[in-house]
Amino acid sequence: MNSSAIASVTPRAGGRLLLWAVTSALAGFLFGFDTVVISGAEQTIQKLWNLGDAAHGLAMGAALYGTVIGAIAGAWPTDRWGRKPTLLAIAVLYVISALGCAFAGNVWIFSLSRFLGGLGIGVSTVAAPLYISEIAPASHRGRLAAMFQFNIVFGIVIAFVSNALLGGIGENAWRWMLGVAVFPSLIYLVACVFLPESPRWLLMQRGDRASALMMLKRIRIAADEETLVAEIDEILNAEAGEKEARGFWSARLRKPILLAFAIAFFNQLSGINAVLYFAPRIFEMTGLGEQAALLQSVGIGVTNLLFTFVGLWLIDRLGRRTLMLIGSIGYIVSLGLCAWAFFSGNFGIVPACIFGFIASHAVGQGTVIWVFISEIFPDRHRASGQALGSATHWIFAALLTSFFPIMVGAFAPGWIFTLFCGMMVLQLLWVILLMPETKGISLEALSRRLSDEA
């Protein structure tokens, strides 16, 4: 029986799925909020504890180190404990991190708190998109899983607004900026209690058919018993083939492994983190000066949010591959024009090019990456595959963020944008030649299509 038909969605069932997807995706909101909120506090923290440049850099980078470790290790709790308990653990880490930062009496407690928050972020990029993909029907999987990315961007915008509102309340404003995250973290913690466990996890990791069927009834409330049993059988049939295969690092999984690595690699080699983190420096190169902060916090943030919403609306209509094609072309045009502007001195077009670059990312890579990685691996290896893609993303994010200031000092800006543009030409070729379309296809059918025979 076709899984798309099995997973048909009634208004009532769709409402439940949307609620559970939004709940899981709140991890993305806290991810985005935590990543950016530090920008309003970092100078005060350096002065408060009289930190040198090296100590300040380590304190500010603590969350990023936690993120990399969380992404690498995120498959273990997601498979061992289950999807729901892992999401609950992420919420606990966010609560501890927010309280620890708010009440930190020294840089060590502050850094540890930021590290724990980063650990939660890293694990969330494994568990949350994976969970949504496993409970969503094929026809709605893209837009529901893409809620994670939308919430990341929404969290970034709210962090800028929160910092602006709290910035003038006194000498402890920085504590409020960081501590206010405890409120959405607690909401997320409570909401996760009411999530159903993934039926696929119950089948794959526990072999508990009865509990899996019970959870599937909660998720597919409009489906009859025969239809639900057929879906369980399809999952188990796919699992039977996987048991005969070797482990994760095998020829059978060569295609999905390479696809996950490639999409995460190109995501960062577009230069997205360099532009987001160093936008004021880029704008100052054009002579805009004091307008840089406004362009970064308002212009870039709003553009990112609006076009992420567009990507979310289009992903199940046009498909993942089509959005990547659109985004790749947008990258090439905007980055190419940026390079030309810096070589020729026509700086007036740089802000428009940067906004075009952000829009291209939001519609393409930003919307697609977490959805695509969560779809392409078989049930038994989905958490490991998600961890591979997430870890690749964060390792290259850390490297790019670390080396971008050095690149700016060593090369003219035009050459840096030319490098990013060239990488996006390679991404376009990869999308055209190698990237499969996953829209509207059941996870089991994708597994059969993408797994090489041993």
Secondary structure, 3 states (H helix, E strand, C coil): CCHHHHCCCCHHHHHHHHHHHHHHHHHHHHHHHHHHHHHHCHHHHHHHCCCCHHHHHHHHHHHHHHHHHHHHHCHHHHHHCCHHHHHHHHHHHHHHHHHHHHHCCCHHHHHHHHHHHHHHHHHHHHHHHHHHHHHCCCCCHHHHHCHHHHHHHHHHHHHHHHHHHHCCCCCCHHHHHHHCCHHHHHHHHHHHCCCCCCHHHHHHCCCCHHHHHHHHHHHCCCCCHHHHHHHHHHHHHHHHHHHCCCCCCCHHHHHHHHHHHHHHHHHHHCCHHHHHHCHHHHHHHCCCHHHHHHHHHHHHHHHHHHHHHHHHHHHHHHCHHHHHHHHHHHHHHHHHHHHHHHHHCCHHHHHHHHHHHHHHHHHHHHHHHHHHHHHCCCHHHHHHHHHHHHHHHHHHHHHHHHHHHHHHHHCCHHHHHHHHHHHHHHHHHHHHHCCCCCCCCCHHHHHHHHCCCC
